[in-house]
Every structure is written in C-alpha cells, then in structure tokens.
C-alpha cells in the first residue's frame, strides 16, 4: 500500500528549462522487501504569475531569513563535554545550556559532577540546579525550559551551546513537538568520544576523587531512612541508591569493619553503574547519529585521558579544543538562505535513496526516480545529504532509490 505523506506546496525559484519536464512523485513501500520506490505521476508542475514553480515536497516550512544557530556537545559521562562547552563559549561568545537530567536539580553537586564556579570560567550556565530535589523533571519539561534558554541567549546575540549526557532529553528537544526546534534552528553536533577501556578506567578513578571531595557526606545529607523509593527526582542519580545499605548500617551497632566493607561495595557499585551508563549513552549517540539531519562531528579525547598535567592540557588543545573550534567556526560562517532550506528539506525527503553508480549512470530499482535540483546550491545540499544526482538528456535529475 502507498505510504501517505502530508504534502505542502513550497515556492521554489528555478529556471523554467530545468523544471519543464519534472513530474510530481509518490513514494510507495514494497511490502515484501521494505524498499521505498518512487512512482511518477503524469502531472506537470504549475507555476505562479511571478514565474516561480510550485514544487510539492514533504511536510516542512521555510523561513524568510537564515536560521539561528545552536551547537550541541554530546558524549558519554567523563569525556569532557563540559570542558569543551566552556572552551567553545569563551571562544565564540556563547552561553551554555545544561542537558544533564540530574544536574538540573538542586544539591548533590559532587555526586552529579556539576561544573564548579572555577570550571565555568565566568561563562553563563543555564539549567544547572533550580529544580527541587524531589520534583519530577521530564524530557518534555527539559524541552520547554531548554528552548526558553536558547531563545534568551539568541536574543542577546550570543551562541547557545547545549551540553550534557542525557541524550534522550536532547533528542526530545530536537525532534519533539513536530520538530519545531529543527524549523527554527540550525544545529551543529559535536561528539566527544573516548575508547571505552580508557573511559571506564577514568570514571572509576573519578569516583575515588569524588569520595575525597565529599560524595559520602553529600549522600548522607540527603539520606532519609523512611525513604525507599529511588525512582524520583535527584535520588535517581548514580551514587545515591548504591549508598543505601551503608547509610542504614551507620545508624546501627554494626561493627566498623562491616561498615567499611559495605562502603567499599557501594563504591564498587557506583563505578560499575557509571560504566554501564557510558555504554548506554554511547548506544544512544550511535543511534542519533543515524537520524535525519544529525550530522555528528566526532572528536577523540582518548589520549587526553591517558595523560596528566601539562601534557593533558596540550593533548586537549590539539585533539579536542582546536578541531572543535574549527568545526564550529565553519558552521557559523555558513549562510543558510531560504533556497538552501528548501534544498535541505528536499534532501531529508530524499536521503533514504541510494547513490547513482560511480560511472554517473543511474542504477534504477523498480521505478525511475526523478527529483529536481533547483539551483547549484540545492544540488550541493542533496549531495551533502548522501544523494547523488545525474542530469539526463531531458534536463531532469535522476536519483536512485535505496533500501531502508
């Protein structure tokens, strides 16, 4: 059965000779193979009195001017997301929006690894604390509050930088509410990655450092013997449920050696659960990087975590900070026009189609696929999205469909 698409008519400036023979297309999913194919309908494109052609595409909107820009820093816990966000904000005059679901709560600064005042380096941070510790703060709540923060940063003429490890919250902001965020903002995704063996060793060592900074005292201050539910609010944070048995033993006549063993077990559980969290975070990032429009730029911080002191700072600058600054600088220099946005939307519609052969001969599958490239920039946008095009004698542009 044909897959239904809500079509909107979008005015596209184009040369008449390029679009003269283009027809409207209809996507159809083949039940057996799951492939998408395109069927041409015998209908010519209408044109308006201004000479613009009306080109039917998928559900999207254009804007009268360039989109505002947002940088998003992804990565597993312990990879250096906050550090990179501060570096980028200092370099590009930005402000940071936290996207860690535990750091939005008041309290437990050590347990949740909130950036310290020194680490913030004078950069404004949003959504760090402010939510009562027992309140529910959902992905929808985050989307609402984060968008308000981004809007306020943009109004002040500064660059919003969203950074944190709660990828489900980031996805809710980008993809939720009918992809409203997508229509308003252009996104640059940076992924700070570290090889898992190195990362796991680092986060285990970091837990020991957190103990030295007061982790046990923080959790003790939150502990309530009458509370057994660790599924709400900040009590969900890794480092809180694991300490329950030890803290309950503190109020009993349990001998000190047994208490020490319980503390050791609790810390081992915190380390193990943190390592599990990093694996889950990486799985989500890998999935997000395959979504439409998530062109993720990966920087590798593995060598940074292997070094200490001055050599660590040198490795950070060379392998993480400087490459990221170059990526963001290029992103900010790009000008996205209305015409480019139409092409971007067309690319998103077409990105599930495969490339033509390297000999520039279309390898058609089942049905001929024909799309129009309205300008050179539009063609470039489609190619960037992974769709090759070939001009044929009839001045149409053939694109080959792929399996999905």
N, C-alpha and C positions, 0 to 999 in steps of 0.2 A: 504494500500500500504506500502511496506517496506520503512523505513526511510533510506536515503542514508548517509553513513559515509565515509569520506576520510580515508583510512587505510594506515598506514605506517608500514613497516616491521622493527621490532626492535629486535636486537640480545639479547637474554636472556640466561645467564648461568644457567643451570639446570641439574639435574640428569636425564638421559635418562629414567629410570624406572618410573619417576614421570610423564613425558610428553608423554610417549609412546602411550597412548590411547586418548590423548586430540585432539579434533577437532576444527576447526575454527567456530566461532559463527557469527550469523547475527541477528541484532536487528530488531524487527518489531513492529510497533504500531498498536494496535487493534482499529479500528475506533470508535466502539461503546463506549468502556469503557475508552479509552485513555491509557490503560495499555501498558507497554513495555513487550514484551516477547522475548525469545531467541530461535532461531531455530538452531539445529546442522546440519552442512553440512558434508557430507561424504568425508572428505579430511583430510589426516594426515599432521602433521606439518613437513616441510622439515628441514633438518639440514645441517649445513655448514661443510666444511672439518675440521674445528677446533673443531667440536663436539658441537658447540652452536646450539640451536634450534632457528628457526625464528618464532617469535610469533606475529601475526598480532594484532594491537591494534588501538585505535583512534589516531587522529592527535596530536602528541606531539613529542618533541625532548628530547634526553638525552644529558648530558654533560660529559666531560671527568673527571671532578672532582666535589667536593662539590659546591653547590650554595653559593653565598654570601648572607648574612642575613640582613633583614630590619625589624625594629619594627615600627608599626603604632599605634598611640594613637587616638582612636575615642571617641566621646561623644558629648552631646549637649552643647550649649554655657553656660558658667558659672560653669561647673562641675569640672574644674581643670586640663584640658588636658595639658595646657602649663606648669603648675607647675610639673606635673608628668613627662613630657618630659624632663624638666631640671634636675629633680632628677635622671632619668634614664641615661641621658647623662653624668652627673657628676660621676655616679657610674660605668658606662661601657665605659667611654672614647668615648662618642658619639658626634654627631653634629645634629642639629635639622633642618628639612625642614618644613617650614610653609605650611599648606594646607587650610588656611582660605582665601577664594576668595576676601575678602575686605582688608585684611591685606597686600596683595601683592602690593597695591597702595601706592604712596607717600602721606603723610599727614593724617589728622584726626586720630592721634594716640590714643586719648581718645575715640572718637566715636567708633572706630573699636577694641578697647581693645588690642592694641598691647602690647606685653611684654616690660616692661621698661628695661633700661640698668641694673638696680639693680636686677630685676627679672631674667634676663638672666644669672646672676652669672658667667659671663665670658665664657659661652658656645656659640660657633659659631652658628648663626641662618642664614638660607638661605630663600630667597623669602619673607623677611619682607621688604616691601617697594621696590622701584626701578621701579615700573610701573607708567607711567604718569597718573594723576588722571582721565583724560577724555578718556583714551585708552580702547579698548576692550581687555579683557584677558579671553579667553575661557578655557573650560576644556581641549581642545587639546593643547592650549598654556601651561597650567599648566603641563600636562603630559610631554611635551617636556622639560620644564625647571626643573621640579622636578627630572626627570630621570638623567639629566645632573648633578644636585646637588648630587643625590645619588651616581652616578658614581665617582664624585670627592672625596666624603667622603670615599668611599670604597678604592680608590687608595691610600689614606693617611693612610689606615689601621685602620680607626675608624668606629664606628657603626652608620649608618643612622637611625634617628628617625623621622618619619613623623607624624606631629601632627597638628590638626585643625578640624574645624567643617563643612567644605564643603565636605560632603560625596560624592557628585556627582563627584567632582574633584578627590577624592581618588579612586573611582570606575573607572574613566577614566584612571587613571594611572595603576591600577592593571589589568583591564580587556580589555583595549583598545589596538589597534594596534595588533590584533591577539594574545593577552595575552603574548606579548613579555616579559613584566616585570615578569610574572609568570615563564617563562622559565629560566630567569636569576637569580632570587632572591627567597629565601625562606622567607616567611612573618610570623611575629608574631603579632597578632591583640590584642590590649588591649582596652577595652571599660570602660570608667569611667562613671558610671551611678549614678543618683540621683533621688529619688522619686519626681514625678512632683510637688506635692503641696509645698514641701520644696524648689525645684529648682525655681519655679515661685516666691515664696516669696523672694528668694535670688536675682534673677535677677532684680526684682522691686527695691529692696534696692540698688542694684549696680547702677542702673540708677541715683538714687539720689546722690550717691557718684560721679558718672561721671559728674554731673552738678557742683558739688563742685570742680572738677578738671579741669573744663573749657570746658565742652561739648558745651554750648551755644556759647561761643566765637569762638570755632573751626568752628562750622557750619556757624556762621556769616561771618567768613573769607572766606568761600567757596561760600557763597550765592551770586547769580547774579540775579537781578530782571528780566533780559531778558531771563533767562533760565527757562523753564517749564518742560523740559524732565528729569525725574529722573530714566530713564531706562538704562543709560550708565555709565560705569566707577564707580568711587567711590561714585557718587551721589546716587547709589542704596542702599548704606549702611543704615541699620536701624538707625534712628537718624537724617537723612538729609531731606528726603521728609516731615516728620512729622513737621518739624520746618518752613515750607514754609510760612504758613499763619501768624505766629507770626512775622517772619522777614520782611514780606511785610508790616505789620502793624507798624513796628518800623519807617518806613520812612514816615509815615502819621501823621495826627493830632489826631489819635485815643487816647483816654484818657488812663492813666496809669492803671486804674483798668481793662479796657477791654484788654489791652495788657497782664496783669498778668493772666487773665482768658485764653487767647489764649496760653500762655506759659504752663499753667497748663494742658490744653487739649493736647498740643503737647507732653508733658512728659508722660501723661497717654497713648497716642497712642504708644509712643516708648516702654513703658512697655508691653502693650498688644501685640504689634507686635513681641517683643522679646520672649514672652511666646509662641506665635504661631510658631515662628521659632524653639523653642526647641521641640515642638510636631512634626514638620516636620522632624527635624533631627533624632529624635528617631524612627520615622516610617522608615526612610531610613536605619538606623542601623539595625533594626529588619529584614528588607528585605535582607540587605547584609549578615547578619549572617546565612541566609539560603542558600547562594550560595555555589557552589562547591569550596572547599579549604579555605573558610572563617571560620576558627575555632576560633571564637572570645572568648577571656577570659574576663569576666566581673568582675570588682571590684566596690564595692558600696561605694560611698562617701557621702551618705545621712547624716550620723552622723557628718561628718566633717562640713557640712554647718549649722548644728544645734548648733555648739559650737563656742566659741570665744577665742582669745588669746592662752595661753599655752595649754589649753585643745583641742583647734582646731588642733594645731600642733601635739599633742600626738595622736589624732584620725587619722590624716592624715598619720602619720608614721605607725600606727598599722593596719589600714584598707585599705590603698591605696598604699603607697610607698613600704612598705616591701613585701606585697603579689605580687605586680607587679615586684619587683626586683627578687623575687623567680621564677616567671613565665619566665621572660626574661633570667635569668641565666640558667634555664633548657633548654630553647630554644637554647641558644648559645652553650651549651655543646653537643647538638645532632649533630652527624656526618651523613650527608646525602651522601651516595655513589651512584654511577651510578645505582647499582642494586636497591637501595631504591627508586630512582627516577622513574625507570620503574614500580616498585610496586605502587608508588604514582599515576602515570598516570593510571595504571590499576584500582586502587581504584576509581579514578574520573570517569572512564568509568562505573564502576560497582556500584557506590554509590546509584543509583536510584533503586537498587534491595533490596528487604527486607531481613530480617534476617531469618535464619532457626529456627525451633522450639527449645525451650529450652531443649527438650529431644534429641537434636542432630539428629533429623530425618528431612530431607528436606521436606518442605511443597511446593511442586511444583505447579505452577499456569500455566495451559495451556500447557506449554512446559518445558522440563527439561532444566535447566541452568547449564552449565559446564564451569568453568574457571580454570586456572591452577595457583597454588601458587608455584612460582619457588624456593623460599627459605623460611626459617622460618621468616626472616625479612619481606619478601614480604607478607606472611600470616598475620603477625602482622600489617602491614600497612593497609591491607584490613579490618581487624577487627577494627582498629582505625577509619577507614572511615565509619564504620557502616555496614560492610558486614561480616556476619558470614559465616564460611565455615565448611563443613563436609567432611572428607575423606571417600570414599566409597571403596568397595572391588576392583574396577577396577583401583584404585590409582588416579582417577580423583578427583576433588574437586567440590562439588555441591554447588551452590549459588542460593538462592531463589529470584525470581523477585517480585517487589512491584509495586503498582500503583503510578502514578505521576500526 
